[in-house]
Structures are given as structure tokens and as C-alpha cells.
Amino acid sequence: MSAMTSDCRHSARLASLVPGRLRIKLHRREHAPGMLERIKSRLEAHEGVHRVRVNPANGSLTLHYDPHQHGTAGVLGLLEDVDVMVESIGHLPSIDGGEGASAAGFIGAADDLNRRIRRFTGVPVDLKLALPMLFLAAGVWSTLRKGLMIEAVPGWLFLWFAFDMFVKLHSQSQTDAGSSPKPVTGLPPGAD
């Protein structure tokens, strides 16, 4: 990496994001001659990037990538690797939605991090196994050190777990049966 690119960070905003295609628009102060072409060539060198198009007139860059190889976190990581910082990534629109979308996003991020760790260290790591084992070890250590501490757990926590389990277990059983959940109105059937 050259000294110019290692010290130079470019800020951009996300214009659109769909699986397989991301478009960013660099801020006006970032429009240096040839800068978009340098970013383009560095992105095209990454595995899983199909095509990169730039529009120097408006400072935008469109990245076409393999969504099975790079999730949202992975493609944003590619941009960070070429010193492009995307602002407001906490407000990305969710296009996949539905149940399990956040779980799928977490699994994709873990897989992407596994690939990055293996690429940089050569050590295969499975974070989907390592993270639960870490929590298990912390729980065993805490239990051995302080006991179960059932008397120290606040009651509202048990109430929250009960509510959360009830909602998750019952919403799944209704959608599995093929029926759509009915809104709760408090009125007897036929009284509306």
C-alpha cells in the first residue's frame, strides 16, 4: 500500500444496497482526479468482486459482487480496505427482512470474519462454535467462582425471558401451521 493511500481516507454515503450490488457516492471534497480509478482498481483486485463502475461526474461508484461470498459487512469491509469510509452504516435499509433476517446477517458476518482471519493468519477459525464456547466458559467460571447466584438475578429478568419465549414460540407455531396471526382486539369473535 502506498503512503498516499494509507494516510488518505475517503468518506462516502451509501446510495443503494441490494444483494450483489452496492452504490456509494463520495462527498464533493473527495473528487480528486484519478482517485475513483485508483479505488476501482483496488476493489477489482479482491476475490468475489465482479465489476466496478465509476462516474467521475457525480463521484459515484457501483460495486457488483458475489453476495454468497460477501455479505453486507464483508462488502463494507472491502471498502474500508481501500480507505473508503461509508457514513451512517447503522441506518442501512434491510431488504431481506422476514424472520431470521438478523440471525442470517449475524451468521454471514461470522462467516466473513472467519474467512478474513484464515486469510491473514492461516488458522481456520469457526466463530459460530468459538463464541458460544466462550460464553459457556465464562458461565462455568462465574458459577465456580460465585455459585449460581439465583437469589441475585432480578425478577424482571425472568419476566422478560418468559415474555420473549412466549412471543417467539407462539409466532413460529402460527406461521408453521400456515395461518396468519390475527390481531388481538379484546373483542369476542364476531363482535367487530
ABEGO torsion letter per residue (X at the ends): XBAAAAABBBBBBBABBBBGBBBBBBBAAABBBGAAAAAAAAAAABBGBABBBBBAAAGBBBBBBBAAABBAAAAAAAAAAAGBBBBGAAABBBAAEEBGAAAAAAAAAAAAAAAAAAAAAGBBBBAAAAAAAAAAAAAAAAAAAAEAGAAABBAAAAAAAAAAAAAAAAAAAAAAAGBBBBBBAGBBBGAX
